Amino acid sequence: MKKLKRIPKFKSEAEERKFWRSVDSTDYVDYAGLERWTFPNLKLSSRPITIRLPESLLGKVKIKAHQQDLPYQSLIKQLIYKGLGML
């Protein structure tokens, strides 16, 4: 059995995010022992909205999303988060 590394303490969520992006999580977590959980009664925490965008802008967003292998709506959410300084 592989000896796992100790997960460090983080000062912020941003620091933790940066850490996990730069390491192989299998060095820190034994995924073989995980249990599958479901949460059937959870409700969506997001709310659908309608927003009008110029077709040219939407086209550029869709191209960028495709390049990143993301749904375009997820990319739009990421861009809004970044614009608000939340990421």
C-alpha positions in Angstrom: 0.0 0.0 0.0 1.3 3.4 -1.0 2.1 5.8 1.9 0.1 8.9 1.6 1.5 12.4 2.1 0.0 14.6 4.8 -2.5 17.3 3.5 -1.2 20.7 4.7 -3.2 23.3 6.5 -4.3 26.2 4.3 -4.7 29.9 5.2 -7.4 30.5 2.6 -9.5 28.8 0.1 -7.4 30.4 -2.7 -4.3 28.9 -1.2 -5.9 25.4 -1.1 -7.2 25.7 -4.7 -3.7 26.6 -5.9 -2.2 23.6 -4.0 -4.7 21.1 -5.4 -4.1 22.4 -9.0 -0.4 21.8 -8.6 -0.2 18.3 -7.1 -1.4 14.8 -7.9 -4.2 14.2 -5.4 -3.6 10.4 -5.4 -0.4 11.2 -3.4 -2.7 12.6 -0.6 -6.0 10.7 -0.9 -6.8 6.9 -1.1 -9.7 6.9 -3.4 -10.1 3.1 -3.2 -11.9 3.4 0.2 -14.4 6.0 -0.8 -18.1 5.4 -0.5 -20.7 6.6 -3.1 -23.2 9.1 -1.7 -26.3 10.5 -3.2 -28.3 13.5 -2.1 -31.7 13.0 -3.8 -33.5 15.8 -2.0 -31.1 18.6 -2.9 -32.6 21.5 -4.8 -30.7 23.6 -7.4 -28.9 26.4 -5.7 -28.8 28.4 -8.9 -31.6 30.2 -10.6 -32.1 30.3 -14.4 -32.1 33.8 -15.9 -32.5 35.3 -19.3 -29.8 37.6 -20.6 -29.6 39.1 -24.1 -26.1 39.1 -25.7 -25.0 40.2 -29.2 -24.8 37.1 -31.4 -21.1 37.9 -32.1 -20.3 37.9 -28.4 -22.1 34.7 -27.7 -20.3 33.1 -30.7 -16.9 34.1 -29.2 -17.9 32.7 -25.8 -19.0 29.4 -27.4 -15.7 29.1 -29.3 -13.7 29.8 -26.1 -15.8 27.3 -24.1 -15.2 24.7 -26.8 -11.5 25.3 -26.7 -11.6 24.7 -22.9 -13.9 21.7 -23.2 -16.6 23.5 -21.1 -20.3 24.1 -21.6 -20.6 27.7 -22.6 -22.9 28.6 -19.7 -20.3 27.3 -17.3 -17.7 29.6 -18.9 -20.1 32.6 -18.6 -20.5 31.8 -14.9 -16.7 31.6 -14.5 -16.2 34.9 -16.2 -18.9 36.6 -14.0 -17.2 35.2 -10.9 -13.8 36.4 -12.0 -15.2 39.8 -12.9 -16.6 40.2 -9.4 -13.3 39.1 -7.9 -14.8 35.9 -6.5 -12.3 33.5 -8.0 
